Structure formats: structure tokens, C-alpha cells
Amino acid sequence: STKPKKRSLTLKGHRTSVSIEDKFWEEFCKIAYRKKVSVNELASELDETRELNSVSLASLIRNLVLADLLKRVEET
């Protein structure tokens, strides 16, 4: 589906949700797996990088996925 879906996450013990498309979520989960961290841990790391009320967590996830894919394409 190209429509964003709500995904539940726990960041530092607090429940939250992020609305993101299936393909981005799937790639985000793969990145967490490759880094040997949980999806919640990776999301928490991203969340720590943003300033209050600046960029949404969904945007940070999309940017991470894009950067990861571009890096892997350049390495081939």
C-alpha cells in the first residue's frame, strides 16, 4: 500500500505512533536488523537527533531509508 499506516513504537519507555508507508517501514526494519538493534532502539536513536517540534519521526525514518539505499547503491 502507498498510503501511510500507523505503527506503534516505544521510545524510552513511552508509547508513540508514526504514520509511514509499508515500503519505508519494511526497509527501516531491515536496517535495524542489519545494525543488530530493535526497531524501537533505532527509532529512539533517530528521535534523539531531532529538535523539539522540528522534523517528524516519520520524515527521519524516510530520510534514513533513502540514505541507506543510496549508500548501498554507490557501493555496488
For each residue, the residues with C-beta under 8 A, 3 or more apart:
1: 5 21 22
2: 21
3: 21
4: 19 20 21 58
5: 1 19 20 21 22 25
6: 17 18 19
7: 17 18 19 20 25
8: 15 16 17
9: 15 16 17 18 39 40 43 57
10: 13 14 15 16 40
11: 14 16 40 43 44 47
12: 44
13: 10
14: 10 11
15: 8 9 10
16: 8 9 10 11 57
17: 6 7 8 9
18: 6 7 9 43 56 57 58 61
19: 4 5 6 7 58
20: 4 5 7 24 25 28 58 61 62
21: 1 2 3 4 5 24 25
22: 1 5 25 26
23: 26 27
24: 20 21 27 28 61 62 65
25: 5 7 20 21 22 28 29 61
26: 22 23 29 30
27: 23 24 30 31 65 68 69
28: 20 24 25 31 32 39 42 61 64 65
29: 25 26 32 33 39
30: 26 27 33 34
31: 27 28 34 35 42 64 65 68
32: 28 29 35 37 38 39 41 42
33: 29 30 36
34: 30 31
35: 31 32 42
36: 33
37: 32 41 42 45
38: 32 41 42
39: 9 28 29 32 42 43
40: 9 10 11 43 44
41: 32 37 38 44 45
42: 28 31 32 35 37 38 39 45 46
43: 9 11 18 39 40 46 47 57 61
44: 11 12 40 41 47 48
45: 37 41 42 48 49
46: 42 43 49 50 57 60 61 64
47: 11 43 44 50 57 60
48: 44 45
49: 45 46 60
50: 46 47 54 55 57 60
51: 54
52:
53:
54: 50 51
55: 50 59 60
56: 18 59 60
57: 9 16 18 43 46 47 50 60 61
58: 4 18 19 20 61 62
59: 55 56 62 63
60: 46 47 49 50 55 56 57 63 64
61: 18 20 24 25 28 43 46 57 58 64 65
62: 20 24 58 59 65 66
63: 59 60 66 67
64: 28 31 46 60 61 67 68
65: 24 27 28 31 61 62 68 69
66: 62 63 69 70
67: 63 64 70 71
68: 27 31 64 65 71 72
69: 27 65 66 72 73
70: 66 67 73 74
71: 67 68 74 75
72: 68 69 75 76
73: 69 70 76
74: 70 71
75: 71 72
76: 72 73
